Amino acid sequence: LGCAAGRSGGNAIGCFGIMDTCKENRTMKYCYYIILMLLLLGCIPQNKPTKPAEGLQAESIYTIADIRHYGDYYQSGHQVHAIDLLSDGLQYDSLGYITGTGYNLYLSDVFTGLADSLGLPAGSYKMDSVAREGTFLRGMDFDGNITGCYLLEISNDQLKRIVLFTSGSMQVAYEGEEIILDLTLYTADSLQYNAMYLGK
């Protein structure tokens, strides 16, 4: 489900070989067969986390969340959800493109039980390379097509960097009508990044 979001003007992200599109097109189907194959594979060993992610602040607080539900998208017996988070300083323009300066954290595939059709359930989630209840897909790059769990660092509407996360966990909780997302993520070289969201 995950393809990097576009931005105002559309050139910076496109020049990195990533799909230049607005958030509405994050459900592009061209990743479908690749991800479906990955869901059938076993787990990939992860590195032990040791230090903060180089060049990233140790923790980001996110202020905008777009959580979407796609049903049993892969016909794997799991509900599929996507989480799109923007930090303070980023926003969507009238066309749905990301503008400003900050971080955009995206989880393209969060898997829950088939009965969880009303939303993202509270609980603990672990990053994985297969579709299991209570997991979310690791970040992957298929010749410039990004999917899974990844971070876009954006500066003045320009894409500065892409960070793929290959292991980690997420806690989901609710306080009244507000959802709390608490993520601890790691890159392939064991660099750590923490993210938090509280809101509706």
Secondary structure as GFF3:
##gff-version 3
##sequence-region A 1 200
A	DSSP	three_ten_helix	14	16	.	.	.	ID=ss1
A	DSSP	three_ten_helix	23	27	.	.	.	ID=ss2
A	DSSP	three_ten_helix	29	31	.	.	.	ID=ss3
A	DSSP	alpha_helix	32	39	.	.	.	ID=ss4
A	DSSP	beta_strand	51	52	.	.	.	ID=ss5
A	DSSP	beta_strand	59	69	.	.	.	ID=ss6
A	DSSP	beta_strand	78	87	.	.	.	ID=ss7
A	DSSP	beta_strand	90	92	.	.	.	ID=ss8
A	DSSP	beta_strand	98	100	.	.	.	ID=ss9
A	DSSP	beta_strand	102	113	.	.	.	ID=ss10
A	DSSP	beta_strand	123	128	.	.	.	ID=ss11
A	DSSP	beta_strand	135	137	.	.	.	ID=ss12
A	DSSP	beta_strand	140	142	.	.	.	ID=ss13
A	DSSP	beta_strand	145	147	.	.	.	ID=ss14
A	DSSP	beta_strand	149	155	.	.	.	ID=ss15
A	DSSP	beta_strand	158	164	.	.	.	ID=ss16
A	DSSP	beta_strand	167	175	.	.	.	ID=ss17
A	DSSP	beta_strand	178	186	.	.	.	ID=ss18
A	DSSP	beta_strand	191	199	.	.	.	ID=ss19
###
